[in-house]
Amino acid sequence: MALLTTRLEAAPSTSPERAWSGRQTEVLDAFEALILAEGFRHLTVGGLATRLGCSRRTLYELAPSKDELVAVTVDRYLDRLLTDAFATVARHRSPTRQLEAAAELIARHLAPLAPPFTADVAASPRIAASISEFAARFADGLADVIAAGIEQGQFRRVHPHLVAEAILGLVDRLLDPAVLERLDLTYDEAARQITRLFLDGIRRPAR
């Protein structure tokens, strides 16, 4: 299923920023790891309380329902990923290195996403909308880097957003484990090769 390239007409609702306590942060971190590995549709509040070692009250203090808890957790994960991506890009001056660093980070964060999670996303418009919004913002960031590389004479005169969307489309395709199995590559290896492929294609030849 298309995870990063999912497009919905409705804008996603976003959870307001909250200051979590230390214990709440621990529970959210554990819940995040759980749903990324196993998905979320099969989970119940009672089962979660047992597996996370907390009370139902603790979970309901985080969100009023399981579905909203999933939404809060995924939004938190995506916000952190986007913040990390832009911070990583800002640490480098060369557009080429910025693209490489962004690709390395996204590959590292997306590699743990298991098929049950991506399948549950496909059946959850609210979560799919959040991921769609993240993908659009990430694509805008990539396009800005590509546009800067064009202005500096490092990249060819390409359409920045077209290249950014193409990169995300291929990265998304690699989230299908059957594709990686056919390629006999790990997600990280495939993502690195895709990055080199695009950089070789848009880099302006030295004169």
C-alpha positions in Angstrom: 0.0 0.0 0.0 1.1 3.6 -0.6 2.1 5.0 2.7 3.9 8.3 2.0 2.1 8.9 -1.3 -1.4 8.6 0.1 -3.4 11.7 -0.8 -6.7 12.7 0.8 -8.9 15.8 0.0 -9.6 16.5 3.7 -6.9 18.2 5.7 -5.9 16.2 8.7 -6.8 17.3 12.2 -3.8 17.8 14.3 -3.5 17.3 18.1 -2.5 20.4 20.0 1.0 20.4 21.5 1.0 19.2 25.1 3.6 19.1 27.8 3.8 15.4 28.7 5.0 14.2 32.1 7.9 11.9 32.4 5.7 8.9 32.9 3.4 9.9 30.0 6.4 10.2 27.7 7.5 6.7 28.7 4.0 5.3 27.9 3.8 7.2 24.6 7.3 6.0 23.6 6.4 2.4 24.4 3.0 2.6 22.6 4.7 4.1 19.5 7.2 1.2 19.3 4.4 -1.2 19.7 2.1 0.1 16.9 5.0 0.6 14.5 5.9 -3.0 14.9 2.4 -4.6 15.2 -0.1 -2.2 13.9 -3.0 -0.8 16.0 -6.4 -2.0 14.8 -6.3 -5.2 16.8 -5.4 -3.5 20.1 -7.8 -2.8 23.0 -7.4 -0.3 25.8 -7.4 -3.1 28.4 -4.8 -5.1 26.5 -2.7 -2.0 26.1 -2.8 -1.2 29.8 -1.5 -4.7 30.5 1.2 -4.6 27.8 2.4 -1.1 28.6 2.4 -1.7 32.4 0.0 1.2 33.2 -3.6 1.8 34.2 -6.5 2.4 31.9 -6.7 5.8 33.6 -3.2 6.7 32.4 -4.2 5.9 28.8 -7.4 7.9 29.0 -5.4 10.9 30.4 -3.4 10.7 27.2 -6.4 10.5 24.9 -10.2 9.9 25.3 -10.2 6.7 23.1 -7.8 4.2 21.6 -8.2 5.7 18.1 -7.3 9.1 19.4 -4.4 7.7 21.3 -3.1 6.2 18.0 -3.6 9.6 16.3 -1.8 11.5 19.0 1.1 9.0 18.9 1.5 9.0 15.1 1.3 12.8 15.0 4.0 13.0 17.7 6.2 10.6 15.7 5.8 12.5 12.4 6.3 15.9 14.0 9.6 14.6 15.6 10.7 13.1 12.2 10.0 16.3 10.4 11.8 18.4 13.0 14.8 16.0 12.9 14.8 16.1 9.1 14.9 19.9 8.9 17.5 20.1 11.7 19.7 17.5 9.9 19.5 19.5 6.6 20.3 22.7 8.4 23.6 21.2 9.7 25.0 21.0 6.1 25.7 23.8 3.6 26.0 21.8 0.4 22.6 20.9 -1.2 24.1 17.6 -2.3 25.0 16.7 1.3 21.6 18.0 2.5 19.8 15.6 0.3 22.0 12.7 1.3 21.5 13.5 5.0 17.7 13.8 4.6 17.6 10.5 2.8 19.7 8.8 5.5 17.4 10.1 8.2 14.2 9.1 6.5 15.5 5.6 5.8 16.5 5.2 9.4 13.1 6.2 10.7 10.9 4.4 8.2 12.8 1.1 8.1 11.2 -0.1 11.4 7.6 0.3 10.0 6.2 -3.2 9.8 3.6 -4.4 7.3 0.8 -4.6 9.9 1.3 -0.9 10.7 1.1 0.2 7.0 -1.9 -2.0 6.4 -3.7 -0.4 9.4 -2.9 3.0 8.1 -4.6 2.1 4.8 -7.8 1.4 6.7 -7.6 4.5 8.9 -8.4 7.8 7.1 -7.4 9.9 10.1 -3.9 8.4 10.3 -3.5 8.3 6.5 -4.3 12.0 6.4 -1.6 12.8 9.0 1.0 10.8 7.0 -0.1 12.5 3.8 0.4 15.9 5.4 3.8 14.9 6.6 4.8 13.7 3.1 3.6 17.0 1.5 5.7 19.0 4.0 8.7 16.8 3.6 8.4 17.0 -0.2 8.3 20.8 0.1 11.5 20.7 2.2 13.3 18.5 -0.4 12.1 20.7 -3.2 13.6 23.8 -1.4 17.0 22.0 -1.2 16.9 21.1 -4.9 15.9 24.6 -5.8 18.8 26.0 -3.8 21.1 23.5 -5.6 19.9 24.8 -9.0 20.4 28.4 -8.0 24.0 27.6 -6.9 24.7 25.8 -10.1 25.2 22.4 -8.5 22.0 20.8 -10.0 20.5 20.8 -13.5 17.4 22.9 -14.3 14.9 20.3 -13.1 11.5 20.7 -11.6 12.2 20.7 -7.8 8.8 19.4 -6.7 8.7 16.7 -9.4 12.1 15.3 -8.3 11.0 15.5 -4.6 7.8 13.6 -5.3 9.6 11.0 -7.4 12.1 10.4 -4.5 9.3 10.0 -2.0 7.3 7.8 -4.4 10.2 5.3 -4.6 11.0 5.5 -0.9 7.3 4.7 -0.3 7.4 1.7 -2.7 10.3 0.2 -0.8 8.2 0.0 2.3 6.6 -3.1 0.7 8.6 -6.0 2.1 7.9 -8.1 -1.0 9.7 -5.5 -3.1 12.8 -5.6 -0.9 12.7 -9.3 -1.0 12.7 -9.4 -4.8 15.6 -6.8 -4.8 17.5 -8.7 -2.1 18.3 -5.4 -0.4 17.7 -3.9 3.0 15.6 -0.8 3.2 18.6 1.3 4.1 20.7 -0.1 1.2 17.9 0.6 -1.3 17.2 4.1 0.0 20.9 5.0 -0.4 21.0 3.7 -3.9 17.9 5.7 -4.8 19.5 8.8 -3.4 22.7 8.3 -5.4 20.6 7.6 -8.5 18.7 10.9 -8.2 21.8 12.9 -7.3 23.7 11.6 -10.3 20.7 12.5 -12.5 20.3 16.1 -11.3 23.9 17.0 -10.6 25.4 19.4 -13.1 28.5 18.0 -14.8 31.8 19.7 -13.9 33.2 21.8 -16.7 
